[in-house]
Amino acid sequence: SSGINAEYGGSNTNSNAELKRLQAELTEMTLTVEGIEKERDFYFGKLRTIEELCQDKEGDETHAEFIATLLEILYATEEGFGGPGDELDGEEEEEQEEY
C-alpha cells in the first residue's frame, strides 16, 4: 500500500484532502448547474408564453407589425449558437432560414 502512495507521489492524508476538495468542487458545480438550469427553464417558460400569445394574435391586423417584430426576435439566432439539434449541414440551414 505504501508503495502505491509513493508511486503516485502522495501520502494517504494528501490523497484524502485532495479527494475532499474535489468532492466539494463537484458539489458546488452541480449546484451551479442546477441553478442555471432552473433559471433557463423559468425564462424559457416566459418566452414560450409570449410566443403562444403572438401566434394567437398573428392574424390580427391591429398589431400585425408589432407581433411580426416580436416573432422575429424570438426566432432570431446567433452565429455559433443554437439550440439542441441545430447541427444542420449548410444546405438545410439555408433552407430553414427562409422560413
C-alpha positions as CSV (number, residue, x, y, z in Angstrom):
1,S,0.0,0.0,0.0
2,S,2.8,2.5,0.9
3,G,4.4,1.6,-2.4
4,I,1.3,2.7,-4.3
5,N,1.2,6.0,-2.4
6,A,4.8,6.7,-3.2
7,E,4.3,5.7,-6.8
8,Y,1.6,8.3,-7.2
9,G,3.5,11.0,-5.3
10,G,1.4,11.5,-2.3
11,S,0.5,10.2,1.1
12,N,-2.9,8.9,2.1
13,T,-3.6,12.2,4.0
14,N,-2.8,14.3,0.9
15,S,-5.0,12.0,-1.2
16,N,-7.9,12.3,1.2
17,A,-7.6,16.0,1.4
18,E,-7.5,16.2,-2.4
19,L,-10.5,13.9,-2.7
20,K,-12.5,16.0,-0.3
21,R,-11.5,19.2,-2.1
22,L,-12.6,17.7,-5.5
23,Q,-15.9,16.4,-4.0
24,A,-16.6,19.9,-2.6
25,E,-15.8,21.4,-6.0
26,L,-18.1,18.9,-7.8
27,T,-20.9,19.6,-5.3
28,E,-20.5,23.3,-5.9
29,M,-20.5,22.9,-9.7
30,T,-23.5,20.6,-9.5
31,L,-25.5,23.2,-7.6
32,T,-24.4,25.9,-10.0
33,V,-25.6,23.8,-13.0
34,E,-28.9,23.0,-11.3
35,G,-29.4,26.7,-10.5
36,I,-28.6,27.7,-14.1
37,E,-31.0,25.0,-15.5
38,K,-33.8,26.2,-13.2
39,E,-33.3,29.8,-14.4
40,R,-33.1,28.7,-18.0
41,D,-36.4,26.8,-17.6
42,F,-38.0,29.8,-15.9
43,Y,-37.2,32.2,-18.8
44,F,-37.9,29.6,-21.4
45,G,-41.4,29.3,-20.0
46,K,-41.9,33.0,-20.2
47,L,-40.7,33.1,-23.8
48,R,-42.9,30.2,-24.7
49,T,-45.9,32.0,-23.3
50,I,-45.0,35.2,-25.3
51,E,-44.6,33.0,-28.4
52,E,-48.1,31.5,-27.9
53,L,-49.7,34.9,-27.4
54,C,-48.0,36.2,-30.6
55,Q,-49.1,33.1,-32.5
56,D,-52.7,33.6,-31.3
57,K,-52.7,37.2,-32.5
58,E,-50.8,36.7,-35.8
59,G,-53.8,37.3,-38.0
60,D,-54.9,40.4,-36.0
61,E,-54.2,43.4,-38.3
62,T,-54.3,45.8,-35.4
63,H,-50.9,44.8,-34.1
64,A,-49.5,42.9,-37.1
65,E,-46.2,44.8,-37.3
66,F,-45.6,44.5,-33.6
67,I,-46.4,40.8,-33.5
68,A,-44.1,40.2,-36.5
69,T,-41.3,42.0,-34.8
70,L,-41.7,40.0,-31.6
71,L,-41.7,36.7,-33.5
72,E,-38.7,37.8,-35.5
73,I,-36.8,38.5,-32.2
74,L,-38.0,35.2,-30.7
75,Y,-36.8,33.1,-33.7
76,A,-33.5,35.0,-34.3
77,T,-30.3,33.0,-33.9
78,E,-26.7,34.0,-33.5
79,E,-23.8,32.5,-35.4
80,G,-22.2,29.7,-33.4
81,F,-25.2,29.4,-31.1
82,G,-28.3,27.3,-31.5
83,G,-30.5,25.0,-29.5
84,P,-30.1,21.3,-29.3
85,G,-30.5,19.6,-32.6
86,D,-29.5,22.7,-34.6
87,E,-26.4,20.9,-36.2
88,L,-27.6,21.1,-39.8
89,D,-25.5,20.9,-42.9
90,G,-25.2,24.1,-45.0
91,E,-28.0,23.3,-47.4
92,E,-30.6,22.5,-44.8
93,E,-29.6,25.6,-42.8
94,E,-30.1,27.9,-45.7
95,E,-33.5,26.4,-46.4
96,Q,-34.5,26.8,-42.8
97,E,-33.5,30.5,-42.7
98,E,-36.1,31.2,-45.4
99,Y,-38.9,30.4,-43.1
